[in-house]
Amino acid sequence: MVTQAPARTLTFAHSPDPDDAYMFYGFATGAVKIPGYRVEHHLEDIQSLNEKALRGEFEITAVSAHAYAHISDRYWVLSCGASVGRRYGPILVARAPAKDFQFTTGRVAIPGKWTTAALVLDLWLAEEGRHVERVVIPFDQILDAVEKGVVDAGLIIHEGQLTYQRQGLYKLWDAGEWWHTKTRLPLPLGLDVVRSDLGRPLAKEISRALRESIVYANTHHEKAIEYALKYGRGLDTALGKRFIGMYVNEDTLAQGREVQEGLKKLYELSFKRNLIPTSPVVEFI
């Protein structure tokens, strides 16, 4: 009798928000597998995942496109799984309209030092010649911090982009619209990456499986939405579907030429402003 070797574990880390959960649905149900491996998921906010990627803690992880400029020596970018904005993205909000906001003295909450939201904000501020004090606050606490006056403005990611008006807040600036006007390219915000020491054959198998997981969610859309909304923090079904549709789409299934050009442009502009240590040449697996 031949004893089958126990499956090894691959940890897939992602943030606890609906679009990532939706993409993971095929894995979560057991419908999609990586032969010889057991896939476990680890949930943590994106800034924490960025920091842990710097130490190479997870075999597969979601990271901000910004953070990838700091870890390109140890991770490859998967050719699926990206969160991309086309004329939409992080939003800067405040308690008063833009005409009443003083950028020279404002304290602005950002969802993490290495988030793409923070990077694009810095690009815009540099271009405008504006300066603010940045305060790092977990992404799911920023709206409350703005509403209560803990900070003067907050940079919103994830579902907060659709819910900030419920708290009587105003949009000051839209990163996606600004980026589109400036470059006419999509804005890559988040990437799924695989640690390069796993080797190319396994990395390609992981990429295949993630794509299958997304396709499985699309095929079982209603159940996948129901699963994803467990991580929706106040999103009803209609808003949940809208949010997931924003960040799980054709760009997610395959990072095509436009998305790759958008990522290249983001790194070029950021490197010129000394906002990142290098402008990495991205290899998609």
N, C-alpha and C positions, 0 to 999 in steps of 0.2 A: 504494500500500500504506500503510495506516494503522498507525503504530507505537504500540503500547499503552504508556501511561505506566507507569513502574515503581510498584509498590505502596509506599505510605508505611508506616512502621513505628509501631506502637503498642506500648509496653512495659507489660506487666501484671506488677506486682511482687507477690509473695506469699511467705509464710514456708514453709520446707522441712518441712512436716508433712503427714500423710496426708489430712486433710480438705481443705486447700487444693489439694493435688495432684489429688485426686479431682474437685473442681469444675472444674479446668482440663483434664480429660481430653479433652473434645471438641475444645478448641483444640490440645492436644498431638498428637492423632492427625490433625489436619487436617480432621476431619469438620465442624467448625463454623468459619465464616469471617466476617469483617467485610468486605464488598465494598470494594475499593480500598485495603485495608490488610493488612499482614502483622503478625500478633500474635506478639510475643516475650515469653517470661516471664523474670523476674529473681527469683532466690531469695535471701532474706536474712532474718535473724531479725526478729521483729516490732518490737522496740525500734528497730532500725536503720531499718526501714521507717517507723516513726512519726517519727523524726528527719528522714528525707529528705522525708517528706510536708510537713513544716514549710517546706521549701525548694521544694516543688512539683516535685521531680525527675522523678516518673513520671506518665504520663498516667492510668494506672489502677493502683490499689494497694490492697492489704489494709492496714487500719490498726486499731488498737484503738479501741473506742468512746470511751474516755478521750481519746485523741489527737485525735479529730475535733473536740472542743471548742476545740482550738487552731488548726484549719485550716478551719473552716467557711466562711471568707471566700473560699476558693479551690477547694474541692471540693464536689461534690454526692454524696449517698449513693445508690448503686445500689439498686434495689428488690429485688434478689436478692443472694445471696452472703454474707449475715450468718451469723455463728456465734452461736448463742443457746443458753443453758442454761435448762432447765426443771427446777428443783430440783437442779441440779448445776452445777459450774463450778470455778474455781480452788480448790485445797486447800492449807491450811497444814499442813505436816508437820514432825515432830521425831523425835529418837531415843528420846524417852520419852513416855508418855501425857500427856494434857492436865493432869491433876492435879499433875504434877511440873514443869510448865513455868512459869518466872518471866517474865511479860510485862514487868515493870518493868525488867528488866536484859537481856532477850534481844536478840541480834543476828539479824535476819530477812533472808534473801535474797529479793529481789524480781526478777522477770524484766525490769524496765525501768521507768523513772520514769513513762512515759506509758501503760503497759499498763492495761487495765481491771482486771486482777487487783489491781494496786497501789492503784488508786482505791477499789475496794470494800473492800479491807483497811483503808485509811485511814478510810473511812466507819464501819466496824465498830469500829476502835480508838477513834475519836472518841466514838462512842456509848457505849462501855464505859468511857471515861476511862482508857484504857491507852496506854502509850508504849513504843516499841521503837526500836532503831537499825536503819535500813534499809540494806542492802548490795546494790547492783545487781550481779547475776551473770547471764550468759547462761542462758536457760531450760533448755538441755540440760545444764548443769553444776550445777544447783542440788541435785539429789538426791545427787550425789557429795559436794558441799560440806557438806550436812547430815550424811551418813553419816560423813564424816571429821572432823566437829567444827569445820570452818572457820567455820560459823555455827551458831546454836542452833536455828534453824527455817528452813524455806524455803517459799515460795509457788509451788506447782506448777501449770503450765499444760500444754496439749497432752497427749501420751500419758503423761506422768508421773502424771497423775491415775489411771491404771489400773495403773501398775507400781511405785508407791512401796513397797508392802508387800514386794516382792521383796528390798528392801534393808533390811528390818527396821525400817521407819519407821512412825510412828503419825500418824493424823490428829488435828490439834488443832482445826481449824475448816474448815467447808465453806461457801464463799461462796454457792454456789447455794442451799443449804438456808436459810442466813441470809436471803438476799434474798427467797426465797419466803415465809418466815415474816413478814418485815417488810412486804412489798408485795403478795403474792399475784400477782405479775407475772413473766413470763420475764425473764431477765437477758441483755441484748445485750452480747456480749463483743467481737466483731470485726465490722468492716464492710468492704465493698468500695466504694471511692469513685472518682469520675472527676473529672478537673480541669475546672473550669467554663469555662476559656477555649477548650475544644474546641467549645463550643456545644451547644445542646439536641438538634438532630437527630442528631449523632454520638453524644452521650451516651446517647440513647435506643436507638440501634443497638447500642452496646456492652452496655447492659443486656439487650437482647433476646438478643444472642449469648451472654452469660454464662449466662443462663437455659437456653438451648439446650445449652450445654456440660454443664451439670449434668444436664439431662434425658437427654442422650446417655450420660453416665456411668451413670445409673440404668438405662438400657435395656441397656447392656453392662456390667452390674454386676461380674461376676467378673473381666473383663479390666481394668476400671477399678480394682478393688481391688488387683489384682496390680501395676498401675502405681503406685498410691498408696503401697503398702507399701515401695517403694524409699526412702521418706522416713519409715519407721516407727520407726526406732531401737529395735529390740528387740521390736516387736510381732509376734506370730504372726498367722496369718490370722484366727483367731477374735477376738482382741483388736482387730485392725485393723478388722474389720467393726463391732465394737461401738463403737469410737471414732468411726469415720466416721459411723455411724448417730446418734451423739450430736450431731454438729455439721454434718451435711448431711441435712436433713430438710425437712418442709413449711415451717418457719420460714425456711429458707435460700432456698427457691424464691420466696417472697413474704413480705415483712415486713408482716404483717397488723396489725390494730388493737392486739392485745395487745403485740406486739413494739414497736410505735411508742410505746405507753403506757409500756412498760418503759424505753425509751430516754429518754423525756421525764422520767420519775421519777428516773432515774439522774442526769441533768443538774440537775434541780431540787434534789435533796438535796445533790449535790456543790457546787453554786454557793452554797447556804446555808452550807456549811462552809468556803467560800473555798478549795476544792480545785481549782476550774477558773476560768478568767478570765471566762467567760460561760456562760449556759445557752442553747445555740444552738437556733433553730427549724429542725428538720431538714427538708430538701426531698428527697424520694425521687424518683429518676429511673427 
